[in-house]
Amino acid sequence: LDNPIQGGIICVDSQTGDVLRTFTMNSGLNPAFFIVNWYLNGTLMGTGANYTALEAGTYTVEFIKVTPDVGAACNYNSTTVTIIQSSPAVANFTVSSEFDTDNTFITVNITGGFGVYEYQLEYPDGSTSAFQSSNMFTNLETGEYFVNIYDTLGNCSPTRVGPIYIINYPNYFTPNGDGIHETWNIFDLAQQPESTISIFDRYGKLIKQISPAGLGWDGKYNGKDLPSTDYWFSVEFTKQNNEKSIFKSHFTLKR
């Protein structure tokens, strides 16, 4: 053939096997003059000038002249065409230990798919990073993130993973009436309103229990201002792998 038949890529759901996008091979021949047969692994898949592939593999294409005086037989020997498959990514993620300020990261783990993938991070403000081949994003501020996974092999539909939360807590607050840092709370856990935060003084006395979805602690106990010093807290929350956990640390009240 003067114009060899082009192979291509189909998109397949790697979990179900469903074909998400086909690829049509075109012989370029006039069906009035030629019968074109398309074989895969010795099985006739279809007959016609074009064939839409639903399976990956190497296809054998047979050309049979209907009109003997059209073209030379040697120009129309059987040929092969390769169709490969790709797919959207199937993925989960791991995240740095909650409340870790020194080494915050998100790692995307591909658990299924046939493609070659690039990764893009969606930041809490809605902006996005450049595409990268690495599946890890580091040195992240607290907040809610998503990761977009793009298939560069077959341009199959992108996969969006998230929400993913980087969680931390304020080291101090200043309830002095200036409208800045007036209360203390772990606002990064606002998506878990059922979490319980317990605040204690240095002697272990329970001062206040708050919800991360609330306004927070105003530095008072029974309506009276407590002194500037360190206070301790424990928080019962759910990790992003759905595991229940308790974290304990301290913060400073400054007046």
KEBA-597502 format. One record per residue (C-alpha): residue number from 1; residue in three letters; chain; x, z, y. Coordinates in Angstrom, 3 decimals, decimal comma, padded with zeros to 6 digits. Example, Ala and Ser with C-alpha at 12.3 -4.5 7.8 and 13.67 -1.06 7.14 Angstrom:
REM KEBA-597502
+-----+---------+--------+----------+----------+----------+
| num | residuo | cadena |        x |        z |        y |
+-----+---------+--------+----------+----------+----------+
|   1 |     ALA |      A |  012,300 |  007,800 | -004,500 |
|   2 |     SER |      A |  013,670 |  007,140 | -001,060 |
+-----+---------+--------+----------+----------+----------+
REM end
This chain:
REM KEBA-597502
+-----+---------+--------+----------+----------+----------+
| num | residuo | cadena |        x |        z |        y |
+-----+---------+--------+----------+----------+----------+
|   1 |     LEU |      A |  000,000 |  000,000 |  000,000 |
|   2 |     ASP |      A |  001,202 | -000,777 |  003,509 |
|   3 |     ASN |      A | -000,289 |  002,514 |  004,781 |
|   4 |     PRO |      A |  000,277 |  005,246 |  002,167 |
|   5 |     ILE |      A | -002,564 |  007,698 |  001,710 |
|   6 |     GLN |      A | -001,859 |  010,929 |  003,541 |
|   7 |     GLY |      A | -002,045 |  014,289 |  001,805 |
|   8 |     GLY |      A | -003,273 |  017,389 |  003,574 |
|   9 |     ILE |      A | -004,367 |  020,995 |  003,449 |
|  10 |     ILE |      A | -007,649 |  022,605 |  002,481 |
|  11 |     CYS |      A | -008,679 |  026,114 |  003,503 |
|  12 |     VAL |      A | -009,862 |  028,428 |  000,729 |
|  13 |     ASP |      A | -011,134 |  031,995 |  000,717 |
|  14 |     SER |      A | -008,445 |  033,697 | -001,362 |
|  15 |     GLN |      A | -010,870 |  036,370 | -002,553 |
|  16 |     THR |      A | -013,846 |  034,264 | -003,617 |
|  17 |     GLY |      A | -012,325 |  030,821 | -004,098 |
|  18 |     ASP |      A | -014,904 |  029,323 | -001,720 |
|  19 |     VAL |      A | -013,685 |  026,234 |  000,116 |
|  20 |     LEU |      A | -013,826 |  026,866 |  003,861 |
|  21 |     ARG |      A | -012,497 |  023,497 |  004,994 |
|  22 |     THR |      A | -012,030 |  020,295 |  002,998 |
|  23 |     PHE |      A | -009,641 |  017,392 |  003,506 |
|  24 |     THR |      A | -010,658 |  013,741 |  003,220 |
|  25 |     MET |      A | -008,146 |  011,248 |  001,839 |
|  26 |     ASN |      A | -008,592 |  007,689 |  003,040 |
|  27 |     SER |      A | -007,318 |  004,691 |  001,027 |
|  28 |     GLY |      A | -007,903 |  002,270 |  003,890 |
|  29 |     LEU |      A | -009,212 | -000,312 |  001,443 |
|  30 |     ASN |      A | -012,411 | -002,330 |  001,646 |
|  31 |     PRO |      A | -014,716 | -001,187 | -001,198 |
|  32 |     ALA |      A | -016,047 | -004,735 | -001,391 |
|  33 |     PHE |      A | -012,656 | -005,831 | -002,705 |
|  34 |     PHE |      A | -011,324 | -002,706 | -004,463 |
|  35 |     ILE |      A | -012,526 |  000,104 | -006,684 |
|  36 |     VAL |      A | -010,567 |  003,274 | -005,906 |
|  37 |     ASN |      A | -010,583 |  006,066 | -008,492 |
|  38 |     TRP |      A | -009,359 |  009,578 | -007,690 |
|  39 |     TYR |      A | -008,011 |  011,724 | -010,554 |
|  40 |     LEU |      A | -006,890 |  015,337 | -010,670 |
|  41 |     ASN |      A | -005,110 |  016,535 | -013,813 |
|  42 |     GLY |      A | -006,410 |  013,511 | -015,671 |
|  43 |     THR |      A | -010,046 |  014,110 | -014,697 |
|  44 |     LEU |      A | -011,873 |  011,501 | -012,622 |
|  45 |     MET |      A | -013,012 |  013,352 | -009,510 |
|  46 |     GLY |      A | -014,617 |  010,519 | -007,604 |
|  47 |     THR |      A | -014,769 |  006,810 | -006,891 |
|  48 |     GLY |      A | -014,754 |  005,197 | -003,461 |
|  49 |     ALA |      A | -012,507 |  004,192 | -000,579 |
|  50 |     ASN |      A | -012,337 |  007,848 |  000,536 |
|  51 |     TYR |      A | -012,355 |  011,140 | -001,335 |
|  52 |     THR |      A | -012,956 |  014,614 |  000,054 |
|  53 |     ALA |      A | -010,740 |  017,110 | -001,749 |
|  54 |     LEU |      A | -012,203 |  020,480 | -002,724 |
|  55 |     GLU |      A | -009,215 |  021,519 | -004,846 |
|  56 |     ALA |      A | -005,492 |  021,674 | -004,293 |
|  57 |     GLY |      A | -003,208 |  019,655 | -006,530 |
|  58 |     THR |      A | -001,554 |  016,274 | -006,960 |
|  59 |     TYR |      A | -004,147 |  013,501 | -007,123 |
|  60 |     THR |      A | -003,544 |  010,204 | -008,875 |
|  61 |     VAL |      A | -005,186 |  007,299 | -007,080 |
|  62 |     GLU |      A | -006,000 |  004,161 | -009,074 |
|  63 |     PHE |      A | -006,772 |  000,804 | -007,417 |
|  64 |     ILE |      A | -008,728 | -001,875 | -009,255 |
|  65 |     LYS |      A | -009,255 | -005,298 | -007,650 |
|  66 |     VAL |      A | -012,823 | -006,520 | -007,665 |
|  67 |     THR |      A | -011,837 | -009,977 | -006,399 |
|  68 |     PRO |      A | -008,785 | -011,280 | -008,327 |
|  69 |     ASP |      A | -007,478 | -013,527 | -005,536 |
|  70 |     VAL |      A | -007,175 | -010,689 | -002,958 |
|  71 |     GLY |      A | -003,634 | -009,436 | -002,616 |
|  72 |     ALA |      A | -000,819 | -009,209 | -005,136 |
|  73 |     ALA |      A | -001,296 | -006,772 | -007,996 |
|  74 |     CYS |      A |  002,106 | -005,137 | -007,413 |
|  75 |     ASN |      A |  001,030 | -003,991 | -003,953 |
|  76 |     TYR |      A | -001,724 | -001,841 | -005,397 |
|  77 |     ASN |      A | -000,140 |  000,190 | -008,142 |
|  78 |     SER |      A | -001,450 |  003,694 | -008,686 |
|  79 |     THR |      A | -000,074 |  006,320 | -006,322 |
|  80 |     THR |      A | -000,141 |  010,097 | -006,014 |
|  81 |     VAL |      A | -001,294 |  012,268 | -003,133 |
|  82 |     THR |      A | -000,698 |  016,004 | -002,789 |
|  83 |     ILE |      A | -003,264 |  018,436 | -001,418 |
|  84 |     ILE |      A | -002,141 |  022,033 | -000,827 |
|  85 |     GLN |      A | -004,241 |  025,082 | -000,022 |
|  86 |     SER |      A | -004,030 |  027,707 |  002,653 |
|  87 |     SER |      A | -006,349 |  030,531 |  003,646 |
|  88 |     PRO |      A | -007,190 |  033,137 |  006,233 |
|  89 |     ALA |      A | -005,205 |  036,327 |  005,759 |
|  90 |     VAL |      A | -006,598 |  039,373 |  004,000 |
|  91 |     ALA |      A | -004,881 |  042,397 |  005,482 |
|  92 |     ASN |      A | -004,857 |  046,110 |  006,155 |
|  93 |     PHE |      A | -002,564 |  048,165 |  008,347 |
|  94 |     THR |      A | -000,431 |  051,251 |  008,545 |
|  95 |     VAL |      A |  000,170 |  053,160 |  011,742 |
|  96 |     SER |      A |  002,723 |  055,722 |  012,881 |
|  97 |     SER |      A |  001,940 |  059,355 |  012,225 |
|  98 |     GLU |      A | -000,731 |  060,613 |  014,559 |
|  99 |     PHE |      A |  000,601 |  062,542 |  017,568 |
| 100 |     ASP |      A |  004,092 |  061,025 |  017,196 |
| 101 |     THR |      A |  005,366 |  060,109 |  020,655 |
| 102 |     ASP |      A |  008,840 |  058,989 |  019,575 |
| 103 |     ASN |      A |  008,084 |  056,273 |  017,042 |
| 104 |     THR |      A |  004,698 |  054,648 |  017,560 |
| 105 |     PHE |      A |  004,080 |  051,481 |  015,579 |
| 106 |     ILE |      A |  001,477 |  049,313 |  013,847 |
| 107 |     THR |      A |  002,395 |  047,402 |  010,687 |
| 108 |     VAL |      A |  000,065 |  044,752 |  009,271 |
| 109 |     ASN |      A |  000,124 |  044,384 |  005,488 |
| 110 |     ILE |      A | -000,996 |  041,069 |  003,980 |
| 111 |     THR |      A | -002,911 |  041,798 |  000,774 |
| 112 |     GLY |      A | -004,269 |  038,308 |  000,089 |
| 113 |     GLY |      A | -003,965 |  034,734 |  001,277 |
| 114 |     PHE |      A | -002,012 |  031,534 |  000,664 |
| 115 |     GLY |      A | -000,920 |  030,835 |  004,224 |
| 116 |     VAL |      A |  002,072 |  031,381 |  006,451 |
| 117 |     TYR |      A |  001,119 |  033,861 |  009,144 |
| 118 |     GLU |      A |  001,927 |  034,866 |  012,706 |
| 119 |     TYR |      A |  000,728 |  037,995 |  014,466 |
| 120 |     GLN |      A | -000,627 |  038,766 |  017,917 |
| 121 |     LEU |      A | -001,422 |  042,211 |  019,319 |
| 122 |     GLU |      A | -004,486 |  042,935 |  021,457 |
| 123 |     TYR |      A | -003,726 |  045,792 |  023,842 |
| 124 |     PRO |      A | -006,245 |  048,430 |  024,986 |
| 125 |     ASP |      A | -006,687 |  046,614 |  028,332 |
| 126 |     GLY |      A | -007,653 |  043,369 |  026,580 |
| 127 |     SER |      A | -004,380 |  041,526 |  027,166 |
| 128 |     THR |      A | -002,481 |  040,018 |  024,246 |
| 129 |     SER |      A |  001,117 |  039,715 |  023,140 |
| 130 |     ALA |      A |  002,941 |  036,516 |  022,316 |
| 131 |     PHE |      A |  002,731 |  035,308 |  018,716 |
| 132 |     GLN |      A |  005,458 |  036,639 |  016,436 |
| 133 |     SER |      A |  006,503 |  036,224 |  012,828 |
| 134 |     SER |      A |  007,155 |  039,960 |  012,430 |
| 135 |     ASN |      A |  004,212 |  041,993 |  011,148 |
| 136 |     MET |      A |  005,240 |  045,114 |  013,125 |
| 137 |     PHE |      A |  004,568 |  046,182 |  016,707 |
| 138 |     THR |      A |  006,515 |  049,147 |  018,069 |
| 139 |     ASN |      A |  006,771 |  051,478 |  021,096 |
| 140 |     LEU |      A |  003,039 |  051,472 |  021,733 |
| 141 |     GLU |      A |  001,114 |  053,525 |  024,243 |
| 142 |     THR |      A | -001,936 |  055,453 |  023,108 |
| 143 |     GLY |      A | -005,225 |  053,600 |  022,811 |
| 144 |     GLU |      A | -007,257 |  051,150 |  020,742 |
| 145 |     TYR |      A | -005,577 |  048,022 |  019,400 |
| 146 |     PHE |      A | -006,444 |  044,954 |  017,320 |
| 147 |     VAL |      A | -004,137 |  042,473 |  015,569 |
| 148 |     ASN |      A | -004,940 |  038,768 |  015,270 |
| 149 |     ILE |      A | -003,408 |  037,032 |  012,250 |
| 150 |     TYR |      A | -003,069 |  033,242 |  012,471 |
| 151 |     ASP |      A | -002,404 |  030,863 |  009,613 |
| 152 |     THR |      A |  000,318 |  028,442 |  010,705 |
| 153 |     LEU |      A |  000,293 |  026,496 |  007,432 |
| 154 |     GLY |      A | -003,247 |  025,176 |  007,408 |
| 155 |     ASN |      A | -004,701 |  026,465 |  010,676 |
| 156 |     CYS |      A | -007,381 |  028,310 |  008,727 |
| 157 |     SER |      A | -009,633 |  030,748 |  010,548 |
| 158 |     PRO |      A | -007,791 |  033,685 |  012,152 |
| 159 |     THR |      A | -008,233 |  037,229 |  010,859 |
| 160 |     ARG |      A | -008,779 |  040,151 |  013,261 |
| 161 |     VAL |      A | -007,700 |  043,596 |  012,062 |
| 162 |     GLY |      A | -008,839 |  046,784 |  013,777 |
| 163 |     PRO |      A | -009,683 |  048,837 |  015,626 |
| 164 |     ILE |      A | -006,352 |  050,601 |  015,231 |
| 165 |     TYR |      A | -005,759 |  053,791 |  017,187 |
| 166 |     ILE |      A | -002,496 |  055,178 |  018,510 |
| 167 |     ILE |      A | -003,269 |  058,867 |  019,033 |
| 168 |     ASN |      A | -001,553 |  061,470 |  021,179 |
| 169 |     TYR |      A | -002,380 |  064,490 |  023,313 |
| 170 |     PRO |      A | -001,502 |  065,586 |  026,872 |
| 171 |     ASN |      A |  001,442 |  067,965 |  027,119 |
| 172 |     TYR |      A | -000,042 |  069,723 |  030,129 |
| 173 |     PHE |      A | -002,952 |  069,898 |  032,546 |
| 174 |     THR |      A | -003,353 |  071,244 |  036,092 |
| 175 |     PRO |      A | -006,796 |  072,726 |  036,829 |
| 176 |     ASN |      A | -006,080 |  073,305 |  040,536 |
| 177 |     GLY |      A | -008,975 |  071,463 |  042,131 |
| 178 |     ASP |      A | -007,125 |  068,321 |  043,228 |
| 179 |     GLY |      A | -009,117 |  066,123 |  040,834 |
| 180 |     ILE |      A | -006,077 |  065,145 |  038,720 |
| 181 |     HIS |      A | -005,581 |  066,441 |  035,163 |
| 182 |     GLU |      A | -008,324 |  069,027 |  035,737 |
| 183 |     THR |      A | -009,190 |  069,429 |  032,053 |
| 184 |     TRP |      A | -007,367 |  069,211 |  028,768 |
| 185 |     ASN |      A | -008,624 |  067,238 |  025,778 |
| 186 |     ILE |      A | -007,420 |  064,817 |  023,117 |
| 187 |     PHE |      A | -009,222 |  061,827 |  024,541 |
| 188 |     ASP |      A | -007,501 |  059,482 |  022,075 |
| 189 |     LEU |      A | -009,822 |  060,977 |  019,437 |
| 190 |     ALA |      A | -012,966 |  060,134 |  021,391 |
| 191 |     GLN |      A | -013,934 |  057,695 |  018,616 |
| 192 |     GLN |      A | -014,165 |  060,745 |  016,329 |
| 193 |     PRO |      A | -016,675 |  062,993 |  018,147 |
| 194 |     GLU |      A | -017,101 |  065,051 |  014,961 |
| 195 |     SER |      A | -013,482 |  066,231 |  015,225 |
| 196 |     THR |      A | -013,026 |  069,870 |  016,214 |
| 197 |     ILE |      A | -010,324 |  071,073 |  018,601 |
| 198 |     SER |      A | -009,654 |  074,825 |  018,709 |
| 199 |     ILE |      A | -007,561 |  076,314 |  021,542 |
| 200 |     PHE |      A | -005,741 |  079,663 |  021,206 |
| 201 |     ASP |      A | -003,614 |  081,903 |  023,376 |
| 202 |     ARG |      A | -000,117 |  082,973 |  022,325 |
| 203 |     TYR |      A | -001,531 |  085,870 |  020,333 |
| 204 |     GLY |      A | -003,782 |  083,624 |  018,248 |
| 205 |     LYS |      A | -007,015 |  084,551 |  020,039 |
| 206 |     LEU |      A | -009,577 |  081,736 |  020,004 |
| 207 |     ILE |      A | -010,185 |  080,690 |  023,609 |
| 208 |     LYS |      A | -012,335 |  077,569 |  023,253 |
| 209 |     GLN |      A | -013,596 |  074,957 |  020,808 |
| 210 |     ILE |      A | -014,175 |  071,472 |  022,189 |
| 211 |     SER |      A | -015,082 |  067,975 |  021,040 |
| 212 |     PRO |      A | -012,756 |  065,059 |  021,875 |
| 213 |     ALA |      A | -015,829 |  063,201 |  023,146 |
| 214 |     GLY |      A | -016,531 |  065,917 |  025,727 |
| 215 |     LEU |      A | -015,083 |  066,781 |  029,133 |
| 216 |     GLY |      A | -012,410 |  069,089 |  027,724 |
| 217 |     TRP |      A | -011,209 |  072,595 |  028,529 |
| 218 |     ASP |      A | -011,107 |  073,678 |  032,184 |
| 219 |     GLY |      A | -008,626 |  076,523 |  031,746 |
| 220 |     LYS |      A | -011,226 |  079,300 |  031,869 |
| 221 |     TYR |      A | -012,285 |  082,026 |  029,461 |
| 222 |     ASN |      A | -015,684 |  083,690 |  030,033 |
| 223 |     GLY |      A | -015,740 |  082,014 |  033,457 |
| 224 |     LYS |      A | -012,369 |  083,360 |  034,593 |
| 225 |     ASP |      A | -009,177 |  081,399 |  035,198 |
| 226 |     LEU |      A | -006,505 |  081,954 |  032,585 |
| 227 |     PRO |      A | -002,845 |  082,170 |  033,638 |
| 228 |     SER |      A | -000,291 |  079,391 |  033,679 |
| 229 |     THR |      A |  001,433 |  079,440 |  030,312 |
| 230 |     ASP |      A |  001,507 |  077,629 |  026,976 |
| 231 |     TYR |      A | -001,597 |  077,466 |  024,789 |
| 232 |     TRP |      A | -001,825 |  076,417 |  021,165 |
| 233 |     PHE |      A | -004,360 |  074,175 |  019,489 |
| 234 |     SER |      A | -005,391 |  072,897 |  016,091 |
| 235 |     VAL |      A | -007,440 |  069,745 |  015,565 |
| 236 |     GLU |      A | -009,335 |  068,720 |  012,450 |
| 237 |     PHE |      A | -009,672 |  064,937 |  012,357 |
| 238 |     THR |      A | -009,794 |  061,921 |  010,045 |
| 239 |     LYS |      A | -006,724 |  059,752 |  009,580 |
| 240 |     GLN |      A | -007,154 |  055,983 |  009,693 |
| 241 |     ASN |      A | -006,974 |  055,898 |  005,904 |
| 242 |     ASN |      A | -010,076 |  058,172 |  005,913 |
| 243 |     GLU |      A | -008,025 |  061,185 |  004,848 |
| 244 |     LYS |      A | -008,975 |  064,506 |  006,441 |
| 245 |     SER |      A | -006,129 |  066,205 |  008,268 |
| 246 |     ILE |      A | -005,242 |  069,132 |  010,549 |
| 247 |     PHE |      A | -002,666 |  068,945 |  013,316 |
| 248 |     LYS |      A | -001,304 |  071,892 |  015,310 |
| 249 |     SER |      A |  000,804 |  072,032 |  018,437 |
| 250 |     HIS |      A |  000,804 |  073,418 |  021,979 |
| 251 |     PHE |      A |  000,438 |  072,351 |  025,607 |
| 252 |     THR |      A |  000,944 |  073,898 |  029,047 |
| 253 |     LEU |      A | -001,569 |  075,054 |  031,641 |
| 254 |     LYS |      A | -000,050 |  074,672 |  035,128 |
| 255 |     ARG |      A | -001,693 |  075,999 |  038,289 |
+-----+---------+--------+----------+----------+----------+
REM end
